[in-house]
Amino acid sequence: MTLPSAPTTYDPALERLEIELLLEAVYRHYGFDFRGYAYASLRRRAWKRIQAERLETVSDLQAAVLHDPEVLDRLLDDLSVNVTAMFRDPNFFLAFREKVVPLLRTYPFFRIWHAGCSTGEEVYSMAILLEEEGLYDRARIYATDMNERVLRQARAGIFPLERMQEYTDNYIRAGGRRSFSEYYTAGYDGALFDPALLRNVVFAQHNLVTDRSFSEFNAILCRNVLIYFDKSLQTRVHRLFYDSLAKFGVLALGGKETLRFSAFEECFEQLAPAEKVYRKVR
Ligand SMILES: C[S@@+](CC[C@H](N)C(=O)[O-])C[C@H]1O[C@@H](n2cnc3c(N)ncnc32)[C@H](O)[C@@H]1O
């Protein structure tokens, strides 16, 4: 995906200053803290919004955001990349089935946290997997994101019909045991997933940068979120996950994310190294 960039005449030092001021304004006025996000991606996304709003400078965007909460909502959508899929990275779900499910089976009751769940596809995938493993009724799933709009979509459970073929393929590669179409009803608006899959799911707004932990979990999935954070913010969130995990709890990151070289590397063992599944051991 190519995103627009700054006009060539823009002074890079001035641009950085204006972007820092924009982020400061968004934080101080609205409480959303993007100050520790990776700069290159922030910068591209800010310019996408500047051009879409027909503005000229980053400072124009700052003024627009401060005076119009709807511009803020659109900027939030740009900054919170919501791309997701059902059974995304099927090998991850296969590894979860093979390596994590046997651990969960030893608990009479367990809690899973999907941090940065976006529109919920990952959560429905997990509910299906646990259902098929006969474990769903022992689970409580907390699914959080900072973006309220994506959570509303997640609760509705309606996903584009045109993606069902891709999702069916993912489901099979992830070790799915039934026919994927058993889980949804096709209609004009899309594929409506069985609402019973949400019976043990709580969706809630939670910001990984500004909010604290809210329970103790046996598994935390935070996939394809930390990739947008700079190193020090990643460390902060690793600490949050470490503190929120029960001893021997499992942490799953995205394919391009790692605990390697982090302050917490020594506290985890690798359960499925290629799939970025870790287990807290100390
Ligand atoms: C690319 S999606 C990943 C969705 C899903 N985990 C997956 O891997 O398919 C990233 C999500 O992280 C959320 N996010 C970004 N920064 C966040 C923060 N500070 N706190 C909570 N969620 C955040 C975004 O709103 C977005 O929905």
The ligand as a MOL file (V3000), in Angstrom:
LIG
                    3D

  0  0  0     0  0            999 V3000
M  V30 BEGIN CTAB
M  V30 COUNTS 27 29 0 0 0
M  V30 BEGIN ATOM
M  V30 1 C -3.6920 -4.3660 12.5470 0
M  V30 2 S -4.9550 -4.4530 13.7760 0 CHG=1
M  V30 3 C -4.6640 -6.0650 14.4400 0
M  V30 4 C -5.9290 -6.8510 14.6550 0
M  V30 5 C -5.7340 -8.3090 15.1000 0
M  V30 6 N -5.0350 -8.3920 16.3600 0
M  V30 7 C -5.0150 -9.1020 14.0250 0
M  V30 8 O -3.8330 -9.4010 14.2060 0
M  V30 9 O -5.6090 -9.4060 12.9880 0 CHG=-1
M  V30 10 C -4.2880 -3.3660 15.0190 0
M  V30 11 C -5.3220 -2.8980 16.0340 0
M  V30 12 O -4.6130 -2.3410 17.1510 0
M  V30 13 C -5.3750 -1.2810 17.6430 0
M  V30 14 N -4.5110 -0.3870 18.4330 0
M  V30 15 C -3.5340 0.4420 17.9980 0
M  V30 16 N -3.0100 1.1270 19.0270 0
M  V30 17 C -3.6700 0.7050 20.1450 0
M  V30 18 C -3.5970 1.0390 21.5180 0
M  V30 19 N -2.7420 1.9770 21.9570 0
M  V30 20 N -4.4160 0.4260 22.3930 0
M  V30 21 C -5.3020 -0.5070 21.9560 0
M  V30 22 N -5.4340 -0.8620 20.6580 0
M  V30 23 C -4.6240 -0.2640 19.7650 0
M  V30 24 C -5.9320 -0.6110 16.4050 0
M  V30 25 O -7.0850 0.1720 16.7130 0
M  V30 26 C -6.2300 -1.8060 15.5070 0
M  V30 27 O -7.5700 -2.2020 15.6210 0
M  V30 END ATOM
M  V30 BEGIN BOND
M  V30 1 1 1 2
M  V30 2 1 2 3
M  V30 3 1 2 10
M  V30 4 1 3 4
M  V30 5 1 4 5
M  V30 6 1 5 6
M  V30 7 1 5 7
M  V30 8 2 7 8
M  V30 9 1 7 9
M  V30 10 1 10 11
M  V30 11 1 11 12
M  V30 12 1 11 26
M  V30 13 1 12 13
M  V30 14 1 13 14
M  V30 15 1 13 24
M  V30 16 1 14 15
M  V30 17 1 14 23
M  V30 18 2 15 16
M  V30 19 1 16 17
M  V30 20 1 17 18
M  V30 21 2 17 23
M  V30 22 1 18 19
M  V30 23 2 18 20
M  V30 24 1 20 21
M  V30 25 2 21 22
M  V30 26 1 22 23
M  V30 27 1 24 25
M  V30 28 1 24 26
M  V30 29 1 26 27
M  V30 END BOND
M  V30 END CTAB
M  END
